[in-house]
Amino acid sequence: MESFFEQNATALILLAVIVVILLLLISRIKIVPQAQVYVIERLGAYHASWSTGLHILIPFIDRISKKVSIKEQVVDFKPQPVITKDNVTMQIDTVVFFQVTDAKQYTYGVERPISAIENLSATTLRNIIGELELDATLTSRDTINTKITEILDEATDRWGIKVNRVELKNILPPREIQDAMEKQMKAERERREKILQAEGEKKSQVLVAEGEKESKILRAQADKEAEILKADAVKQKKILEAQGEAQAIETVQLALADSIKKLNEANPNQQVIALKSLEAFAKAADGKATKIIVPSEIQGLAGLAASLKGLVEKDATDIK
């Protein structure tokens, strides 16, 4: 048994050394994830910046100095006291959006980069606000944001940092100024409310006047249309009456023509014709004419009729 261990001791030691070496090599295999950069030092000096992928560190020689995220980062800094041009002290807090563009400069350019950005942001903000009065500070957020972004971006470029934008989160003036501003805003709201009420009343009066005007116009149009309809009715009535009279005359004329036609077809003698003429003359005499011209033929018949009438009256007298 001892002979077996003695014989294989060298092999076991060799196997153990190989396992240790393999474990050491495996532990030195590094995978850099997306949106990160590894800063590598070799023998204490900067060697390389590893991007996304598989990399191997040389044991006892290489080491990872810093793991840097290249995603955009947001840092919210606490409120900073600043003094305006008209000597009003305010508290302003800022939000900085930045991104690392050079991992080497970010690692070796400045100690504690976030703290450096905060201090630089506070100093720049004091310089900008110091040139503005209170009213301008409260109404110039966009201008202040643009200026501080440009200054910070230029200053942090040597640190491998790109400042995308800076936003003023809160601007807090002293309590007494806040009270005065609230009173001013309240007065302004009341003034606008009164203006809106006055405008509403004015519009209401205008609408009422326009409604009355429109009502009068509609009534006038209705009266006009009624008169037109009334005139059309009278006109239509007269037309119908005229048409009725014309139809009556036409009917009489047709009857007369028909009677003459039948009379002609019967071939009457002279006495019948004279008698018809006498009947027509009697109808004419019943009219309203003040002067009547009697044809000679009818005059003879009239005399005959008068003679006959006289004889009849004489016989009646003799009988009595």
Protein Blocks (a to p, Z undefined) as FASTA:
>chain_A
ZZmmmmmmmmmmmmmmmmmmmmmmmmmpccddehiacdddeehiafbdcdeddddddehk
bccfbdcdfbdcdddddddddddfkopacddddddddddfblklmmmmpghkllmmmmmm
mmmmmmmmmmpcfklmmmmmmmmmmmmmmmmmmmmmmnopacfbdcdfbdcddfklmmmm
mmmmmmmmmmmmmmmmmmmmmmmmmmmmmmmmmmmmmmmmmmmmmmmmmmmmmmmmmmmm
mmmmmmmmmmmmmmmmmmmmmmmmnopafklmmmmmmmmmmmmmmmmbfbdcddfklmmm
mmmmmmmmmmmmmmmmmmZZ
